[in-house]
C-alpha cells in the first residue's frame, strides 16, 4: 500500500496561523506570544487528521532566507507593498520554535535556500529529490546540528 504524501507550505501555514486566530495565545507566564506556533501545529494536525484518509508522510517546506529572491527579480512588485515592522515579522520570529516542534514530533522539514551558480555546476544526483542548496531535516536520520 502506498503512503499518501502531504507537502505543506510552511511559511504560508505559519503566516495564516499567526494572523488568523481571533485572539493571541501567550505562554503561561505571559512573556511570549505563541499564537503562530500554537496555530501552526493546530492547523497541521487538522490537515493530517481531516484531509487525508490514511496517515500520510508529512514534509513541511520552508522558503529559506532568500526564498523569494528569484520572484522579486522577475517581478519588482512582488511583495513590494508588504510591511516589515515588528508585527509583520512575527511568523519569521516563530520559525525556530516551529522547526524545533517539527523535530520533536518527528515531522520532516526542508529549508529551501537560494540556489547559487556554484550549485548549477554541481547538479543534484540522478533521482535525488533535493538540490545541493537545500537543507533537509528528518528527525532521527540526520544529526541535530545545522541551521
NORNOR-V517448 format. One record per residue. RES is the residue in one small letter. SS is DSSP state (H for helix, E for strand, C for the rest). PSI is psi in radians with two decimals (NA if undefined). NEAR is the number of other ideal C-beta (glycine too) atoms within 8 Angstrom. Layout:
# NORNOR-V517448
RES&SS&PSI&NEAR ; RES&SS&PSI&NEAR
This chain:
# NORNOR-V517448
x&C&2.32&3 ; x&C&2.46&3 ; x&C&2.23&8 ; x&C&2.63&10 ; x&E&2.25&7 ; x&E&1.92&12 ; x&E&2.28&6 ; x&E&2.27&11 ; x&E&1.72&7 ; x&H&-0.77&12 ; x&H&-0.70&10 ; x&H&-0.81&7 ; x&H&-0.71&13 ; x&H&-0.70&14 ; x&H&-0.82&9 ; x&H&-0.67&10 ; x&H&-0.71&17 ; x&H&-0.75&13 ; x&H&-0.03&8 ; x&H&-0.13&6 ; x&C&2.52&11 ; x&C&-0.44&2 ; x&C&2.56&4 ; x&C&2.60&6 ; x&C&2.22&9 ; x&E&2.83&9 ; x&C&2.87&7 ; x&C&-0.64&4 ; x&C&0.08&4 ; x&C&0.35&5 ; x&C&-0.29&5 ; x&C&2.38&5 ; x&E&2.24&8 ; x&C&0.27&10 ; x&H&-0.84&12 ; x&H&-0.80&14 ; x&H&-0.85&12 ; x&H&-0.86&11 ; x&H&-0.68&14 ; x&H&-0.88&14 ; x&H&-0.54&11 ; x&H&-0.80&9 ; x&H&-0.66&11 ; x&H&-0.73&13 ; x&H&-0.75&8 ; x&H&-0.75&9 ; x&H&-0.75&11 ; x&H&-0.76&12 ; x&H&-0.71&6 ; x&H&-0.43&5 ; x&H&-0.39&7 ; x&C&2.23&9 ; x&C&-0.63&3 ; x&C&2.62&7 ; x&C&2.14&6 ; x&C&2.87&10 ; x&E&2.27&8 ; x&E&2.31&10 ; x&E&2.17&12 ; x&E&2.26&13 ; x&E&2.20&11 ; x&E&2.57&13 ; x&C&-0.52&8 ; x&C&3.03&10 ; x&C&-0.66&5 ; x&C&0.52&7 ; x&C&-0.54&11 ; x&C&0.15&9 ; x&H&-0.76&8 ; x&H&-0.66&7 ; x&H&-0.65&8 ; x&H&-0.63&10 ; x&H&-0.68&5 ; x&H&-0.57&6 ; x&C&1.81&6 ; x&C&-0.41&5 ; x&C&-0.08&5 ; x&C&2.04&9 ; x&C&0.37&6 ; x&C&-0.52&6 ; x&C&0.08&5 ; x&C&2.27&6 ; x&C&2.48&6 ; x&C&0.63&5 ; x&C&-3.14&6 ; x&C&-0.65&5 ; x&C&-0.75&6 ; x&C&-0.40&8 ; x&C&0.04&9 ; x&H&-0.79&13 ; x&H&-0.66&13 ; x&H&-0.70&6 ; x&H&-0.42&6 ; x&H&-0.21&13 ; x&H&-0.82&10 ; x&H&-0.71&6 ; x&H&-0.66&9 ; x&H&-0.80&14 ; x&H&-0.67&11 ; x&H&-0.73&8 ; x&H&-0.69&11 ; x&H&-0.73&13 ; x&H&-0.78&11 ; x&H&-0.62&7 ; x&H&-0.13&8 ; x&C&0.50&6 ; x&C&2.24&11 ; x&E&2.54&12 ; x&E&2.67&13 ; x&E&2.35&13 ; x&E&1.81&10 ; x&C&2.26&10 ; x&C&2.83&11 ; x&C&2.31&10 ; x&C&2.19&7 ; x&C&2.94&7 ; x&H&-0.55&5 ; x&H&-0.68&6 ; x&H&-0.46&11 ; x&H&-0.54&8 ; x&H&-0.32&6 ; x&C&1.36&6 ; x&C&2.85&6 ; x&C&2.76&7 ; x&C&2.60&4 ; x&C&2.32&4 ; x&C&-0.11&4 ; x&C&2.45&7 ; x&C&-0.28&3 ; x&C&2.70&8 ; x&C&2.88&8 ; x&C&-0.42&8 ; x&C&0.05&9 ; x&C&2.65&10 ; x&E&2.08&9 ; x&E&2.24&9 ; x&E&1.98&13 ; x&C&1.81&7 ; x&C&2.37&12 ; x&C&-0.26&4 ; x&C&-0.41&4 ; x&C&2.68&8 ; x&C&2.74&4 ; x&C&-0.28&5 ; x&C&2.83&3 ; x&C&2.99&7 ; x&C&NA&3
